[in-house]
Amino acid sequence: MDRSLFHITPSGAAGLIFAALAFAVLPALAGSFWMSVFTSAACFTMAAAGVGFMYARLGMVSLTQVGLMGVGGWVALRLNYLFDLPFEANLVLAALTTMVCGWLLALPALRMRGLYLALVTLMAAGGLEIIFATFQFPNGGAGFWGVKIGSTDPFRGPLLAQTPEAFLRYVIVMTTLGFLFIEAHRRTAPGRAWALIRRSEAAAMAAGVNVTLYKTWAFGIAGLLAGASGALLAASLGLLDDGTFRSSESIMLFALAVVGGARFWLGPVIAAFLYRVLPALLSSWGVNANLAYVIFGVGLLHALITAPNGIAGQIFDATRALSAKIRGPK
Amino acid sequence: MTRTSYLNWGLYVALMAATMLWLGWGKPLNITGMFITAGLAVGSLYALGGIGMVVLFRASGVLNFSSGAAGAAGAMTAWQLAQWGVWPPLTWAACILVALLITLAYGRFVAPLLAWRETAVKAVATLGFALILLGLVAFTWPDDPRAIELPTDSVGLSLLGLRVTGTRVMAFLASVLICLGIYVFLGRTEIGLQMRAVANDRDLSALLGIPIVRVETIAWGIAGLLAGFTGLMFANLIRLEPVVITFMVIPSIAAALSGRLDNLGLVLIGGLSMGVIESMLTLSPMLKGVRPIAPFVIAALVLLYNQRGSRLLFAGRS
């Protein structure tokens, strides 16, 4: 096994410490409202990690990520009411089904690049939005779509995490695993192939890299993470609403992943914070929710124009400069 | 135009006609006709949005997600002015003017800062601008049922025994005439020639002495005018709600895609057929619920069809 696979970089160490702190502190501090906000932010962190990874490693813009989360959530809910499987089995099946959807989405990606690829994924997001709005999410009813009017049947959460506090910890662990999953790929053969493809597809092909396979693979990983986060979101809420999975939300998540900084682990965390925690903060301060849009928009334009590596890039640059200053001139 | 592209046009039209025939089969003619006219009106709006998008994209490489938001800002201004009792034609002019100024401001001051980024990032940046506009508009005018009335609403035309409102006819005629007008403008005027040159190769055009900034500003101006007009029509024909008008850009992008972000005639045909099929899906008991999906499915199919036989190779298309 490659030794460098388990090498911990300073930034990676910071990430692990951050996850451990979040695991220990967040559930203890938050009340029931903030608990649900943080849980959904943790779910979206995983989804944002998927979309950010595709953009940073391959330059591919996917505008379907939140739609794919909806697919994962739908499958998890459907399985929950159909069979008596434990939550973990539903989670894995939902993630795998969404991964297959990611592959389907990758089919056009093999022939398109840049803007056209982004627009095809946007069309897929538009289609999913309408399917969710028409058929709704299963809540224990009969038939294929499993929707009934009135009260919702209970959703079986993970056995390990029956309380909201434990569930938040569970989601944080899962999200950290998602990050490690991406990082493991980055450090092995797929990562090297992606790096070469990002530089030049021609060079990658000439070097014998299977461009088709590795691009599809990246879509699969993004789909897997979206599916898992959708299933976790379903478990945290017990039911899903189609308004969560509009195509505009997918565009927003991509935009915020860019604002956060797609190349760093901190980027998706910032993206999810802006996406879920900031609007909650604003509404608890009595600020009109529409002004959150203005803040997002200004942040997005500012980040795109002045900081190509996003907020995370600025933070890491600042810490690097600071540590160089502390060490003093050589 | 080559023979293959004529074949493709023919194939597209035949497919659309077959779909409409299938959906309308066995239904009374006046009901089918009603859905077709309603669909043509909505389709004209998709096409108008798509035409604005394509003109701007070709000249500046920016896919403008903020055109819907600019239209929404214009439409809300028009509504506000009408509430204050301003003479109606002035309110309509204000709608178009507001959208024009907003779009020009972005094109002149923000877009150049991003000129060196990839097209997808430029498109996402316009989304940032759209969010700012949407936030401000929704903050200024909180959710409330509103409507914009046009004098053409009460004018009825009788076509083959069907009563069609003047606004619908106007939207349809406007989309056809604007498409023709822009086609002639690009083909016959000097600015149009320069615009085509810039679309072809920006750097080379600059070397030839084409005033890039002026040409791009004109393109943004056309996009702004179309955004304002589409916003006004949309507010009247469908709904006056900032969020709805803002995200109308997504089906407009579908229409633009059906013309490969390039061919205005195809955008018009694509937009109109998307509107008609979307409206006619109401006739199908099975597909009634998912009818707004039509533009996305059609656009995705057109894109996939256009990519057939091509391989992703060096230099690339994007």
Interface residues (C-beta under 8 A of the other chain):
Chain A: G59 V61 P108 L110 R111 M112 R113 G114 L115 Y116 L117 A118 L119 V120 L122 M123 A124 G126 G127 I130 I131 T134 F135 E201 A202 V211 S247 S248 I251 M252 F254 A255 V258 N288 N290 L291 A292 Y293 V294 I295 F296 G297 V298 G299 L300 L301 L304 I305
Chain B: L63 F65 V110 L113 L114 R117 E118 T119 A120 V121 A123 V124 A125 L127 G128 F129 A130 L131 I132 L133 L134 G135 L136 A138 F139 F247 I250 P251 I253 A254 L257 L261 G289 V290 P292 I293 P295 F296 V297 A299 A300 L303 L304 Q307 S310 R311 L312 L313 F314 A315 G316 R317 S318
